[in-house]
Amino acid sequence: MGSFLQLANQPENRLYIGWFGVLMIPTLLTATSVFIIAFIAAPPVDIDGIREPVSGSLLYGNNIISGAIIPTSAAIGLHFYPIWEAASVDEWLYNGGPYELIVLHFLLGVACYMGVSGNLFRLGMRPWIAVAYSAPVAVLLLFS
């Protein structure tokens, strides 16, 4: 582990990862893999809180066009709903936990990507990338 962190934080290397990259890679991989798994096989979600589940995955009769990750249940509201807060994984899936996991991991991954771009700018490695690829994130932050 020590040699990996030393390798990741040396700007002299051809592949510079940095601390933001060490955090960005697993969060974006988690968001992507959970999205793919949930799109294919997530059970129906009680989106309205009225015990009428809505299915969005391929295994429950949707196709590529109509498939979706169903948002977290309205019964949960805007509260943080991690897996360990649910009584069971089935309850977490029924209340739309994968949606929240995907969104929060993706947002953390985007923030880390901005940190990676900032580090590359600071080190003088392709400084235009930090400006060019941060524009969509800046617009999102301005208008949200």
TIMI-2910 file (N, C-alpha, C, CB; in pm, 1 decimal, decimal comma, always signed):
<rs>
+----------+----------+----------+----------+----------+----------+----------+----------+----------+----------+----------+----------+------+
!      n_x !      n_y !      n_z !     ca_x !     ca_y !     ca_z !      c_x !      c_y !      c_z !     cb_x !     cb_y !     cb_z ! resn !
+----------+----------+----------+----------+----------+----------+----------+----------+----------+----------+----------+----------+------+
!    +82,4 !   -119,4 !     +0,0 !     +0,0 !     +0,0 !     +0,0 !    +86,5 !   +125,3 !     +0,0 !    -93,6 !     +0,0 !   +120,4 !  Met !
!   +192,9 !   +124,5 !    +76,2 !   +280,9 !   +240,5 !    +82,4 !   +346,5 !   +270,9 !    -50,9 !   +386,8 !   +219,3 !   +186,6 !  Gly !
!   +387,3 !   +166,8 !   -122,6 !   +451,4 !   +190,4 !   -252,3 !   +350,8 !   +244,1 !   -354,9 !   +515,9 !    +60,5 !   -304,4 !  Ser !
!   +224,9 !   +202,3 !   -345,7 !   +123,5 !   +254,5 !   -436,6 !    +99,8 !   +403,1 !   -413,1 !     -7,3 !   +177,3 !   -420,4 !  Phe !
!    +87,1 !   +442,2 !   -286,1 !    +64,4 !   +583,4 !   -255,9 !   +184,9 !   +667,6 !   -293,8 !    +32,5 !   +601,8 !   -107,9 !  Leu !
!   +303,2 !   +612,1 !   -276,8 !   +423,5 !   +684,8 !   -317,7 !   +425,9 !   +699,2 !   -470,5 !   +551,7 !   +611,7 !   -267,4 !  Gln !
!   +388,5 !   +594,6 !   -539,9 !   +383,3 !   +599,3 !   -686,3 !   +275,5 !   +696,1 !   -735,1 !   +357,3 !   +459,0 !   -743,0 !  Leu !
!   +161,6 !   +697,5 !   -666,9 !    +49,9 !   +781,7 !   -710,0 !    +76,3 !   +929,9 !   -688,3 !    -75,8 !   +741,9 !   -636,7 !  Ala !
!   +163,9 !   +964,2 !   -596,6 !   +184,0 !  +1104,9 !   -561,4 !   +315,7 !  +1162,8 !   -609,6 !   +175,6 !  +1120,8 !   -414,2 !  Asn !
!   +383,5 !  +1097,9 !   -701,4 !   +507,3 !  +1151,9 !   -756,6 !   +478,3 !  +1217,3 !   -891,1 !   +614,7 !  +1041,0 !   -771,6 !  Gln !
!   +490,0 !  +1350,4 !   -899,3 !   +460,5 !  +1417,6 !  -1026,0 !   +560,4 !  +1385,8 !  -1136,5 !   +456,4 !  +1565,8 !  -1004,6 !  Pro !
!   +673,7 !  +1325,0 !  -1102,4 !   +773,1 !  +1291,7 !  -1205,0 !   +731,2 !  +1171,6 !  -1288,4 !   +907,8 !  +1264,5 !  -1140,5 !  Glu !
!   +635,4 !  +1093,8 !  -1241,4 !   +591,5 !   +974,8 !  -1314,6 !   +515,7 !  +1013,6 !  -1441,1 !   +503,3 !   +886,2 !  -1225,3 !  Asn !
!   +517,9 !   +925,3 !  -1537,3 !   +444,7 !   +948,1 !  -1662,1 !   +294,5 !   +951,7 !  -1635,8 !   +478,2 !   +838,8 !  -1765,5 !  Arg !
!   +247,9 !   +865,9 !  -1546,6 !   +107,2 !   +861,4 !  -1509,1 !    +93,6 !   +918,2 !  -1368,5 !    +50,6 !   +715,8 !  -1517,0 !  Leu !
!    +47,8 !  +1042,8 !  -1359,1 !    +30,8 !  +1107,3 !  -1228,9 !   -114,3 !  +1092,1 !  -1185,6 !    +72,0 !  +1258,0 !  -1234,5 !  Tyr !
!   -135,0 !  +1030,1 !  -1069,8 !   -270,1 !  +1007,7 !  -1018,7 !   -303,7 !  +1110,4 !   -911,3 !   -284,2 !   +864,7 !   -962,5 !  Ile !
!   -222,1 !  +1123,3 !   -811,1 !   -245,1 !  +1219,4 !   -703,5 !   -351,0 !  +1170,6 !   -605,5 !   -286,4 !  +1353,6 !   -761,1 !  Gly !
!   -367,4 !  +1248,1 !   -497,9 !   -463,9 !  +1209,8 !   -394,7 !   -607,0 !  +1215,5 !   -447,2 !   -449,5 !  +1300,4 !   -272,6 !  Trp !
!   -637,4 !  +1315,3 !   -530,0 !   -772,4 !  +1322,7 !   -585,9 !   -800,5 !  +1203,2 !   -676,3 !   -791,0 !  +1453,5 !   -664,0 !  Phe !
!   -701,5 !  +1158,4 !   -751,1 !   -719,6 !  +1042,2 !   -837,0 !   -738,1 !   +914,3 !   -758,0 !   -602,3 !  +1027,7 !   -929,5 !  Gly !
!   -669,6 !   +905,1 !   -643,4 !   -684,4 !   +787,3 !   -557,2 !   -828,0 !   +777,6 !   -506,4 !   -585,1 !   +793,4 !   -437,9 !  Val !
!   -893,0 !   +891,5 !   -484,3 !  -1032,4 !   +891,7 !   -440,7 !  -1129,6 !   +886,1 !   -558,9 !  -1060,4 !  +1015,4 !   -356,7 !  Leu !
!  -1092,6 !   +947,6 !   -671,0 !  -1182,0 !   +955,9 !   -786,6 !  -1205,7 !   +819,4 !   -851,5 !  -1124,9 !  +1052,2 !   -889,5 !  Met !
!  -1101,4 !   +742,7 !   -870,5 !  -1113,3 !   +616,3 !   -944,4 !  -1211,1 !   +520,0 !   -877,1 !   -976,3 !   +549,7 !   -957,3 !  Ile !
!  -1199,9 !   +491,4 !   -745,6 !  -1297,2 !   +398,8 !   -686,6 !  -1439,5 !   +453,3 !   -680,0 !  -1253,2 !   +362,0 !   -548,9 !  Pro !
!  -1455,4 !   +584,7 !   -659,3 !  -1592,1 !   +636,8 !   -652,1 !  -1661,3 !   +631,2 !   -788,2 !  -1591,3 !   +780,8 !   -599,9 !  Thr !
!  -1590,3 !   +665,2 !   -894,3 !  -1652,5 !   +658,5 !  -1026,7 !  -1674,4 !   +514,2 !  -1071,6 !  -1566,5 !   +732,0 !  -1129,1 !  Leu !
!  -1582,8 !   +423,9 !  -1035,8 !  -1604,9 !   +282,4 !  -1067,6 !  -1724,9 !   +227,0 !   -991,5 !  -1479,5 !   +199,9 !  -1035,0 !  Leu !
!  -1740,8 !   +267,8 !   -865,7 !  -1856,4 !   +224,0 !   -787,2 !  -1985,5 !   +275,8 !   -848,4 !  -1844,3 !   +271,5 !   -641,7 !  Thr !
!  -1989,3 !   +404,5 !   -881,7 !  -2110,4 !   +461,8 !   -941,5 !  -2144,1 !   +393,1 !  -1073,6 !  -2093,0 !   +612,9 !   -963,7 !  Ala !
!  -2043,4 !   +368,0 !  -1155,5 !  -2067,0 !   +305,4 !  -1285,7 !  -2114,2 !   +161,4 !  -1271,2 !  -1940,4 !   +309,9 !  -1370,1 !  Thr !
!  -2048,4 !    +84,9 !  -1185,5 !  -2086,2 !    -56,2 !  -1171,1 !  -2224,1 !    -71,0 !  -1107,9 !  -1982,5 !   -130,7 !  -1087,0 !  Ser !
!  -2257,0 !    +10,6 !  -1007,5 !  -2390,8 !     +2,5 !   -947,3 !  -2496,9 !    +46,7 !  -1047,7 !  -2398,6 !    +89,5 !   -819,3 !  Val !
!  -2465,9 !   +147,2 !  -1130,3 !  -2561,2 !   +188,8 !  -1234,0 !  -2589,8 !    +74,3 !  -1330,1 !  -2507,2 !   +310,4 !  -1311,5 !  Phe !
!  -2486,6 !     +7,4 !  -1376,6 !  -2505,6 !   -102,3 !  -1472,4 !  -2584,0 !   -216,5 !  -1408,8 !  -2369,6 !   -153,6 !  -1523,8 !  Ile !
!  -2546,9 !   -253,9 !  -1286,7 !  -2616,6 !   -363,6 !  -1218,8 !  -2762,1 !   -326,4 !  -1191,6 !  -2545,5 !   -399,6 !  -1086,8 !  Ile !
!  -2786,0 !   -203,4 !  -1144,0 !  -2923,4 !   -161,5 !  -1114,1 !  -3006,1 !   -148,0 !  -1241,3 !  -2923,4 !    -28,7 !  -1037,8 !  Ala !
!  -2945,9 !   -102,3 !  -1349,5 !  -3018,7 !    -89,6 !  -1476,1 !  -3062,0 !   -226,3 !  -1527,1 !  -2932,0 !    -18,7 !  -1581,7 !  Phe !
!  -2981,3 !   -326,7 !  -1499,7 !  -3013,5 !   -461,1 !  -1547,3 !  -3104,5 !   -535,3 !  -1450,0 !  -2885,9 !   -540,8 !  -1569,7 !  Ile !
!  -3078,1 !   -526,5 !  -1318,2 !  -3142,7 !   -620,1 !  -1227,1 !  -3202,8 !   -561,1 !  -1100,6 !  -3046,6 !   -721,0 !  -1188,8 !  Ala !
!  -3221,2 !   -430,2 !  -1088,4 !  -3277,4 !   -375,3 !   -964,4 !  -3425,1 !   -410,7 !   -951,6 !  -3259,2 !   -222,4 !   -959,7 !  Ala !
!  -3469,5 !   -443,5 !   -830,8 !  -3611,8 !   -472,2 !   -811,5 !  -3694,4 !   -343,3 !   -816,2 !  -3634,3 !   -545,0 !   -677,4 !  Pro !
!  -3826,3 !   -355,3 !   -826,5 !  -3911,5 !   -235,7 !   -828,0 !  -3895,3 !   -151,2 !   -701,7 !  -4057,3 !   -275,9 !   -843,9 !  Pro !
!  -3914,9 !    -19,3 !   -717,0 !  -3894,1 !    +76,7 !   -608,6 !  -4026,0 !   +146,0 !   -577,1 !  -3784,7 !   +180,9 !   -646,2 !  Val !
!  -4053,4 !   +163,8 !   -448,4 !  -4171,7 !   +237,0 !   -402,7 !  -4139,9 !   +386,0 !   -407,9 !  -4214,2 !   +193,1 !   -257,8 !  Asp !
!  -4157,3 !   +446,4 !   -525,4 !  -4112,9 !   +584,9 !   -546,2 !  -4202,6 !   +686,7 !   -475,5 !  -4108,6 !   +615,9 !   -694,9 !  Ile !
!  -4332,9 !   +660,1 !   -463,3 !  -4425,6 !   +756,5 !   -404,7 !  -4447,8 !   +736,9 !   -255,8 !  -4556,6 !   +749,0 !   -475,0 !  Asp !
!  -4402,0 !   +625,6 !   -201,7 !  -4426,1 !   +597,1 !    -60,7 !  -4566,2 !   +544,4 !    -34,7 !  -4403,1 !   +720,7 !    +21,1 !  Gly !
!  -4635,9 !   +499,0 !   -139,4 !  -4772,9 !   +448,7 !   -122,4 !  -4780,3 !   +298,0 !   -146,8 !  -4868,7 !   +521,9 !   -217,7 !  Ile !
!  -4667,8 !   +231,4 !   -137,5 !  -4658,7 !    +85,3 !   -153,0 !  -4704,6 !    +37,7 !   -289,7 !  -4740,8 !    +16,6 !    -46,1 !  Arg !
!  -4673,8 !   +117,1 !   -392,2 !  -4701,1 !    +77,6 !   -529,9 !  -4569,6 !    +86,8 !   -606,5 !  -4812,6 !   +167,9 !   -595,5 !  Glu !
!  -4491,6 !    -21,9 !   -607,7 !  -4356,6 !    -14,9 !   -665,3 !  -4355,4 !     +3,6 !   -816,7 !  -4280,7 !   -139,7 !   -630,7 !  Pro !
!  -4253,5 !    +75,7 !   -862,2 !  -4232,2 !   +103,2 !  -1004,2 !  -4104,4 !    +32,3 !  -1045,9 !  -4223,9 !   +257,9 !  -1033,0 !  Val !
!  -4111,9 !    -46,3 !  -1153,2 !  -3992,2 !   -117,5 !  -1198,8 !  -3924,2 !    -38,3 !  -1309,3 !  -4028,0 !   -259,7 !  -1248,5 !  Ser !
!  -3791,3 !    -44,8 !  -1310,2 !  -3716,5 !    +26,7 !  -1412,1 !  -3606,6 !    -55,3 !  -1475,0 !  -3658,6 !   +149,6 !  -1354,4 !  Gly !
!  -3584,0 !   -175,5 !  -1426,5 !  -3471,0 !   -254,4 !  -1476,2 !  -3512,4 !   -345,2 !  -1591,8 !  -3411,3 !   -338,2 !  -1363,1 !  Ser !
!  -3411,4 !   -394,4 !  -1660,5 !  -3435,8 !   -479,3 !  -1777,4 !  -3500,5 !   -612,1 !  -1739,8 !  -3305,8 !   -505,0 !  -1850,9 !  Leu !
!  -3461,0 !   -669,3 !  -1626,6 !  -3516,0 !   -798,9 !  -1586,8 !  -3662,1 !   -791,0 !  -1544,8 !  -3434,8 !   -856,4 !  -1474,2 !  Leu !
!  -3712,9 !   -670,9 !  -1521,4 !  -3852,4 !   -655,1 !  -1481,7 !  -3938,7 !   -603,0 !  -1595,4 !  -3862,6 !   -561,9 !  -1363,2 !  Tyr !
!  -3898,1 !   -630,1 !  -1719,9 !  -3983,4 !   -604,1 !  -1833,9 !  -3956,1 !   -477,0 !  -1911,5 !  -4119,1 !   -601,3 !  -1789,4 !  Gly !
!  -3858,5 !   -399,9 !  -1874,4 !  -3826,6 !   -278,8 !  -1950,0 !  -3726,4 !   -311,3 !  -2059,6 !  -3770,9 !   -168,6 !  -1857,0 !  Asn !
!  -3720,5 !   -226,1 !  -2160,8 !  -3618,3 !   -241,0 !  -2263,3 !  -3515,4 !   -128,9 !  -2246,2 !  -3681,2 !   -238,4 !  -2406,3 !  Asn !
!  -3421,1 !   -118,4 !  -2337,9 !  -3314,0 !    -19,1 !  -2325,8 !  -3370,9 !   +122,7 !  -2322,3 !  -3214,5 !    -33,2 !  -2442,2 !  Ile !
!  -3477,2 !   +148,2 !  -2396,4 !  -3535,7 !   +282,3 !  -2402,2 !  -3613,0 !   +315,1 !  -2274,9 !  -3627,7 !   +294,6 !  -2523,5 !  Ile !
!  -3691,6 !   +221,0 !  -2224,0 !  -3776,4 !   +250,2 !  -2108,3 !  -3709,9 !   +217,2 !  -1975,4 !  -3905,4 !   +174,0 !  -2119,4 !  Ser !
!  -3591,2 !   +159,6 !  -1977,7 !  -3522,6 !   +127,2 !  -1853,7 !  -3472,9 !   +251,6 !  -1782,5 !  -3407,3 !    +33,9 !  -1880,9 !  Gly !
!  -3470,9 !   +245,8 !  -1649,7 !  -3427,6 !   +361,9 !  -1571,2 !  -3386,4 !   +317,7 !  -1431,9 !  -3539,7 !   +468,0 !  -1562,8 !  Ala !
!  -3308,5 !   +402,3 !  -1368,1 !  -3280,6 !   +385,0 !  -1225,9 !  -3385,9 !   +467,7 !  -1153,8 !  -3132,0 !   +429,4 !  -1186,9 !  Ile !
!  -3472,5 !   +403,4 !  -1078,2 !  -3583,3 !   +472,3 !  -1013,0 !  -3530,1 !   +548,4 !   -891,4 !  -3694,9 !   +371,5 !   -971,1 !  Ile !
!  -3567,9 !   +676,4 !   -876,6 !  -3517,0 !   +756,8 !   -764,1 !  -3560,3 !   +704,4 !   -627,8 !  -3562,9 !   +899,7 !   -778,7 !  Pro !
!  -3495,1 !   +755,3 !   -526,2 !  -3523,6 !   +716,4 !   -388,4 !  -3667,9 !   +750,0 !   -353,0 !  -3426,7 !   +786,1 !   -290,9 !  Thr !
!  -3727,3 !   +667,5 !   -268,5 !  -3867,0 !   +682,2 !   -230,0 !  -3894,0 !   +817,3 !   -164,8 !  -3907,1 !   +570,5 !   -135,8 !  Ser !
!  -4013,8 !   +870,1 !   -189,3 !  -4054,7 !   +995,2 !   -125,9 !  -4069,5 !   +978,0 !    +24,6 !  -4186,1 !  +1045,2 !   -186,2 !  Ala !
!  -4088,9 !   +854,8 !    +69,8 !  -4097,6 !   +830,1 !   +213,0 !  -3963,5 !   +855,5 !   +281,6 !  -4143,9 !   +687,0 !   +239,2 !  Ala !
!  -3854,5 !   +841,7 !   +208,6 !  -3721,5 !   +869,5 !   +263,1 !  -3695,2 !  +1020,0 !   +261,5 !  -3612,1 !   +794,4 !   +182,5 !  Ile !
!  -3749,7 !  +1090,0 !   +162,1 !  -3728,6 !  +1234,2 !   +150,9 !  -3587,9 !  +1264,4 !   +104,4 !  -3755,6 !  +1303,2 !   +284,1 !  Gly !
!  -3530,8 !  +1371,6 !   +156,0 !  -3395,9 !  +1412,1 !   +118,4 !  -3292,7 !  +1366,7 !   +220,0 !  -3389,0 !  +1562,0 !   +102,1 !  Leu !
!  -3321,5 !  +1260,9 !   +290,9 !  -3230,3 !  +1212,2 !   +393,8 !  -3125,0 !  +1120,4 !   +333,4 !  -3307,7 !  +1138,9 !   +503,8 !  His !
!  -3009,9 !  +1117,2 !   +397,7 !  -2902,5 !  +1026,1 !   +358,9 !  -2946,8 !   +884,8 !   +394,3 !  -2766,9 !  +1062,8 !   +429,7 !  Phe !
!  -2943,8 !   +793,9 !   +297,8 !  -2995,9 !   +658,5 !   +317,8 !  -2892,3 !   +554,6 !   +275,6 !  -3126,9 !   +638,6 !   +238,6 !  Tyr !
!  -2788,8 !   +532,9 !   +358,3 !  -2688,9 !   +430,9 !   +324,5 !  -2741,5 !   +290,2 !   +352,1 !  -2559,5 !   +454,9 !   +403,6 !  Pro !
!  -2668,3 !   +193,2 !   +302,5 !  -2709,7 !    +53,1 !   +317,8 !  -2720,8 !    +14,2 !   +464,5 !  -2610,7 !    -39,9 !   +246,8 !  Ile !
!  -2629,2 !    +60,9 !   +547,1 !  -2627,0 !    +19,0 !   +686,9 !  -2740,7 !    +79,5 !   +769,2 !  -2494,8 !    +56,1 !   +748,9 !  Trp !
!  -2814,4 !   +176,2 !   +717,1 !  -2928,1 !   +233,0 !   +789,5 !  -3056,5 !   +153,7 !   +766,0 !  -2948,9 !   +377,9 !   +748,2 !  Glu !
!  -3059,3 !    +72,1 !   +663,8 !  -3178,3 !     -7,3 !   +633,8 !  -3177,8 !   -134,0 !   +718,0 !  -3185,2 !    -42,2 !   +483,2 !  Ala !
!  -3296,3 !   -186,9 !   +743,0 !  -3307,8 !   -310,2 !   +820,1 !  -3254,4 !   -429,6 !   +741,8 !  -3453,0 !   -334,5 !   +860,0 !  Ala !
!  -3265,3 !   -424,3 !   +609,7 !  -3213,8 !   -531,5 !   +524,5 !  -3179,2 !   -472,3 !   +388,3 !  -3317,8 !   -648,0 !   +510,4 !  Ser !
!  -3106,5 !   -548,9 !   +309,9 !  -3072,9 !   -504,4 !   +174,8 !  -3199,5 !   -497,7 !    +89,6 !  -2968,6 !   -599,2 !   +109,9 !  Val !
!  -3294,7 !   -587,5 !   +113,8 !  -3421,1 !   -583,6 !    +39,6 !  -3495,7 !   -452,3 !    +64,4 !  -3509,8 !   -702,8 !    +79,1 !  Asp !
!  -3496,9 !   -407,0 !   +189,8 !  -3561,6 !   -278,8 !   +221,7 !  -3489,8 !   -163,3 !   +153,0 !  -3564,5 !   -256,0 !   +374,1 !  Glu !
!  -3356,6 !   -169,1 !   +153,9 !  -3276,5 !    -63,5 !    +90,1 !  -3304,7 !    -58,4 !    -60,1 !  -3125,2 !    -86,8 !   +115,5 !  Trp !
!  -3313,9 !   -173,8 !   -123,2 !  -3345,5 !   -179,6 !   -265,8 !  -3488,1 !   -132,3 !   -292,9 !  -3326,6 !   -321,9 !   -318,8 !  Leu !
!  -3581,8 !   -170,3 !   -206,4 !  -3722,8 !   -133,6 !   -223,9 !  -3743,4 !    +17,3 !   -211,5 !  -3809,7 !   -206,7 !   -120,9 !  Tyr !
!  -3663,4 !    +82,1 !   -128,0 !  -3675,4 !   +226,9 !   -108,2 !  -3587,2 !   +307,4 !   -202,6 !  -3641,1 !   +262,0 !    +34,1 !  Asn !
!  -3521,1 !   +244,2 !   -297,8 !  -3444,3 !   +317,0 !   -398,5 !  -3305,0 !   +355,4 !   -354,9 !  -3517,0 !   +438,8 !   -437,5 !  Gly !
!  -3242,1 !   +275,4 !   -272,9 !  -3106,7 !   +303,7 !   -227,0 !  -3002,0 !   +312,5 !   -336,5 !  -3066,0 !   +200,6 !   -131,5 !  Gly !
!  -3008,5 !   +228,3 !   -440,9 !  -2906,4 !   +237,7 !   -546,4 !  -2900,7 !   +374,3 !   -614,0 !  -2931,7 !   +132,3 !   -650,8 !  Pro !
!  -3014,6 !   +440,5 !   -629,1 !  -3015,8 !   +573,3 !   -691,6 !  -2930,2 !   +670,7 !   -610,7 !  -3160,8 !   +626,8 !   -703,8 !  Tyr !
!  -2951,8 !   +671,4 !   -480,7 !  -2875,0 !   +762,8 !   -395,7 !  -2726,9 !   +725,9 !   -395,2 !  -2930,1 !   +761,6 !   -252,3 !  Glu !
!  -2695,9 !   +597,2 !   -393,2 !  -2555,9 !   +553,9 !   -397,7 !  -2490,2 !   +600,2 !   -526,8 !  -2545,7 !   +400,8 !   -384,8 !  Leu !
!  -2559,1 !   +584,9 !   -638,9 !  -2503,6 !   +625,8 !   -768,4 !  -2481,0 !   +776,3 !   -771,3 !  -2597,1 !   +583,9 !   -883,6 !  Ile !
!  -2580,5 !   +853,2 !   -731,1 !  -2570,8 !   +999,4 !   -739,4 !  -2460,7 !  +1053,0 !   -649,2 !  -2704,2 !  +1064,0 !   -702,1 !  Val !
!  -2455,1 !  +1007,8 !   -524,7 !  -2355,5 !  +1062,1 !   -432,0 !  -2213,6 !  +1020,7 !   -470,4 !  -2385,8 !  +1016,4 !   -289,6 !  Leu !
!  -2195,6 !   +897,0 !   -515,4 !  -2062,2 !   +856,0 !   -559,8 !  -2021,1 !   +930,9 !   -686,1 !  -2058,3 !   +704,8 !   -584,8 !  His !
!  -2116,0 !   +953,4 !   -775,8 !  -2083,0 !  +1026,5 !   -897,7 !  -2046,2 !  +1170,9 !   -866,7 !  -2200,1 !  +1022,0 !   -995,7 !  Phe !
!  -2121,0 !  +1236,7 !   -777,4 !  -2088,7 !  +1375,3 !   -741,5 !  -1952,5 !  +1385,5 !   -674,7 !  -2195,8 !  +1432,5 !   -649,3 !  Leu !
!  -1921,1 !  +1290,4 !   -587,7 !  -1788,5 !  +1290,2 !   -525,5 !  -1680,8 !  +1265,0 !   -630,5 !  -1780,7 !  +1183,5 !   -414,2 !  Leu !
!  -1708,2 !  +1176,6 !   -725,5 !  -1612,5 !  +1151,1 !   -833,0 !  -1590,2 !  +1272,3 !   -921,3 !  -1659,2 !  +1035,7 !   -917,3 !  Gly !
!  -1696,7 !  +1347,7 !   -950,8 !  -1682,2 !  +1469,8 !  -1031,2 !  -1602,2 !  +1574,3 !   -955,0 !  -1820,5 !  +1526,7 !  -1070,0 !  Val !
!  -1627,7 !  +1587,3 !   -825,0 !  -1549,6 !  +1682,1 !   -744,4 !  -1402,3 !  +1642,3 !   -742,2 !  -1604,8 !  +1689,2 !   -600,5 !  Ala !
!  -1374,8 !  +1513,0 !   -732,9 !  -1235,5 !  +1467,2 !   -736,2 !  -1173,5 !  +1489,1 !   -873,3 !  -1226,9 !  +1319,1 !   -698,2 !  Cys !
!  -1252,8 !  +1474,6 !   -979,0 !  -1202,0 !  +1503,4 !  -1112,9 !  -1161,2 !  +1649,6 !  -1124,5 !  -1307,2 !  +1469,2 !  -1219,1 !  Tyr !
!  -1239,8 !  +1736,7 !  -1064,1 !  -1202,9 !  +1879,1 !  -1063,2 !  -1072,0 !  +1899,2 !   -987,3 !  -1315,5 !  +1964,9 !   -999,4 !  Met !
!  -1053,7 !  +1823,4 !   -878,3 !   -927,5 !  +1831,1 !   -805,0 !   -810,2 !  +1781,3 !   -886,9 !   -936,8 !  +1752,0 !   -677,3 !  Gly !
!   -831,2 !  +1673,8 !   -962,4 !   -724,9 !  +1623,1 !  -1050,5 !   -689,6 !  +1727,8 !  -1155,0 !   -768,4 !  +1491,1 !  -1119,4 !  Val !
!   -791,6 !  +1791,3 !  -1213,8 !   -765,2 !  +1896,4 !  -1312,8 !   -690,5 !  +2012,7 !  -1250,4 !   -895,9 !  +1946,0 !  -1375,0 !  Ser !
!   -727,6 !  +2048,5 !  -1128,6 !   -656,3 !  +2156,0 !  -1059,0 !   -511,7 !  +2120,4 !  -1031,2 !   -725,9 !  +2189,3 !   -929,1 !  Gly !
!   -487,9 !  +1995,4 !   -993,2 !   -349,6 !  +1951,2 !   -970,5 !   -269,0 !  +1953,4 !  -1099,4 !   -347,6 !  +1810,5 !   -910,4 !  Asn !
!   -328,2 !  +1909,9 !  -1208,7 !   -257,3 !  +1913,6 !  -1336,5 !   -226,7 !  +2057,6 !  -1377,8 !   -340,0 !  +1843,6 !  -1445,6 !  Leu !
!   -319,2 !  +2148,5 !  -1350,2 !   -294,4 !  +2289,9 !  -1378,7 !   -180,5 !  +2342,4 !  -1291,7 !   -422,4 !  +2373,3 !  -1355,8 !  Phe !
!   -183,3 !  +2305,3 !  -1162,9 !    -79,5 !  +2350,3 !  -1069,8 !    +58,1 !  +2300,3 !  -1110,8 !   -111,3 !  +2303,5 !   -928,5 !  Arg !
!    +64,2 !  +2179,8 !  -1163,9 !   +192,0 !  +2121,7 !  -1204,1 !   +233,6 !  +2163,1 !  -1344,9 !   +184,7 !  +1971,1 !  -1195,7 !  Leu !
!   +148,2 !  +2234,6 !  -1416,1 !   +181,7 !  +2280,0 !  -1550,7 !   +167,4 !  +2173,2 !  -1656,6 !   +320,3 !  +2331,5 !  -1552,9 !  Gly !
!    +94,3 !  +2067,3 !  -1627,7 !    +73,1 !  +1959,6 !  -1724,2 !    -57,4 !  +1987,5 !  -1798,3 !    +69,3 !  +1819,1 !  -1653,5 !  Met !
!    -50,1 !  +2030,8 !  -1920,7 !   -167,1 !  +2062,4 !  -2002,2 !   -263,4 !  +2153,8 !  -1926,1 !   -239,0 !  +1933,3 !  -2044,9 !  Arg !
!   -225,5 !  +2275,9 !  -1899,7 !   -308,4 !  +2361,7 !  -1814,6 !   -443,6 !  +2397,2 !  -1874,2 !   -235,0 !  +2487,0 !  -1784,5 !  Pro !
!   -460,1 !  +2384,7 !  -2005,3 !   -587,9 !  +2418,9 !  -2067,2 !   -697,5 !  +2319,2 !  -2033,0 !   -572,2 !  +2427,3 !  -2216,9 !  Trp !
!   -660,4 !  +2195,2 !  -1996,4 !   -760,4 !  +2093,0 !  -1965,6 !   -842,6 !  +2133,0 !  -1843,7 !   -693,1 !  +1957,1 !  -1941,8 !  Ile !
!   -777,4 !  +2192,6 !  -1744,2 !   -849,9 !  +2232,3 !  -1623,4 !   -958,7 !  +2333,8 !  -1655,6 !   -753,3 !  +2290,2 !  -1519,8 !  Ala !
!   -932,9 !  +2421,7 !  -1749,0 !  -1032,5 !  +2522,7 !  -1786,6 !  -1139,2 !  +2461,6 !  -1876,7 !   -964,9 !  +2642,1 !  -1857,4 !  Val !
!  -1098,0 !  +2386,1 !  -1976,7 !  -1192,4 !  +2334,1 !  -2075,6 !  -1289,9 !  +2233,8 !  -2015,4 !  -1117,2 !  +2269,5 !  -2189,8 !  Ala !
!  -1240,9 !  +2141,3 !  -1935,6 !  -1327,5 !  +2035,9 !  -1884,8 !  -1396,7 !  +2071,1 !  -1754,5 !  -1248,8 !  +1911,7 !  -1866,1 !  Tyr !
!  -1365,4 !  +2185,2 !  -1696,5 !  -1436,2 !  +2225,3 !  -1575,6 !  -1557,3 !  +2312,5 !  -1607,6 !  -1342,1 !  +2299,5 !  -1481,8 !  Ser !
!  -1572,9 !  +2354,9 !  -1732,1 !  -1684,9 !  +2441,2 !  -1769,5 !  -1821,6 !  +2376,2 !  -1743,6 !  -1673,6 !  +2478,6 !  -1915,9 !  Ala !
!  -1846,3 !  +2250,5 !  -1780,1 !  -1977,7 !  +2191,9 !  -1750,0 !  -2006,4 !  +2184,5 !  -1600,5 !  -1987,2 !  +2053,2 !  -1809,7 !  Pro !
!  -1905,0 !  +2157,2 !  -1521,1 !  -1924,8 !  +2151,1 !  -1376,2 !  -1953,5 !  +2290,3 !  -1321,7 !  -1801,0 !  +2090,3 !  -1306,3 !  Val !
!  -1883,8 !  +2391,3 !  -1372,0 !  -1908,2 !  +2528,6 !  -1327,2 !  -2049,5 !  +2573,9 !  -1362,5 !  -1805,6 !  +2623,9 !  -1389,3 !  Ala !
!  -2096,9 !  +2540,5 !  -1481,3 !  -2233,5 !  +2576,3 !  -1521,1 !  -2334,4 !  +2504,5 !  -1432,9 !  -2258,3 !  +2541,8 !  -1669,6 !  Val !
!  -2310,1 !  +2379,0 !  -1404,4 !  -2399,3 !  +2303,5 !  -1317,0 !  -2406,8 !  +2367,4 !  -1179,1 !  -2352,7 !  +2158,1 !  -1305,3 !  Leu !
!  -2293,1 !  +2409,4 !  -1125,6 !  -2292,5 !  +2470,9 !   -993,4 !  -2359,5 !  +2608,1 !   -994,6 !  -2149,8 !  +2483,1 !   -942,1 !  Leu !
!  -2346,5 !  +2682,2 !  -1103,5 !  -2408,2 !  +2814,4 !  -1111,1 !  -2560,1 !  +2807,6 !  -1118,8 !  -2354,8 !  +2889,3 !  -1230,8 !  Leu !
!  -2612,4 !  +2712,7 !  -1195,5 !  -2755,8 !  +2709,2 !  -1221,1 !  -2831,0 !  +2604,1 !  -1140,5 !  -2779,1 !  +2685,4 !  -1365,6 !  Phe !
!  -2770,5 !  +2550,5 !  -1038,6 !  -2844,2 !  +2452,6 !   -957,5 !  -2883,6 !  +2510,8 !   -824,5 !  -2761,5 !  +2327,1 !   -935,8 !  Ser !
+----------+----------+----------+----------+----------+----------+----------+----------+----------+----------+----------+----------+------+
</rs>
